[in-house]
Amino acid sequence: MEDCLFCKIIKGEIPSKKVYEDEEVLAFHDINPEAPIHILVIPKKHITSLAHITKEDEALIGKIFGVINKISEEQGFKEDGYRVITNCGKNGGQSIKHLHFHILAGKMLGEKIL
């Protein structure tokens, strides 16, 4: 999508501090971190939200979780733990209409949400 912030980051039109990249997935530091470590992991394919994944996207979503695991190990927070969040739609708090996963780590993260 032309006006999608994350699509512009993928194309290199907007700079980002990359943590991981391959042909299908990009991970980079959030510019407004909510924790000492706050990394966004996105598919390079534009998918509006988790509610918009198709059967064909299932392998890509699985790959993203593998990338999250790899990042946690490479960045050194796998053993201490981390939180992965995805917001879905307006009522779920999604502000950018491109599927993305937040990795939060580097401190004790409050009480359980659920």
HELIX and SHEET records of a PDB file:
HELIX    1   1 LEU A    5  LYS A   11  1                                   7    
HELIX    2   2 LEU A   50  HIS A   52  5                                   3    
HELIX    3   3 LYS A   55  ASP A   57  5                                   3    
HELIX    4   4 GLU A   58  GLU A   74  1                                  17    
HELIX    5   5 LYS A   90  GLY A   92  5                                   3    
SHEET    1   A 5 LYS A  18  GLU A  21  0                                        
SHEET    2   A 5 VAL A  25  HIS A  29 -1                                        
SHEET    3   A 5 ILE A  37  PRO A  43 -1                                        
SHEET    4   A 5 PHE A 101  ALA A 105 -1                                        
SHEET    5   A 5 ARG A  83  ILE A  85 -1                                        
END                                                                             
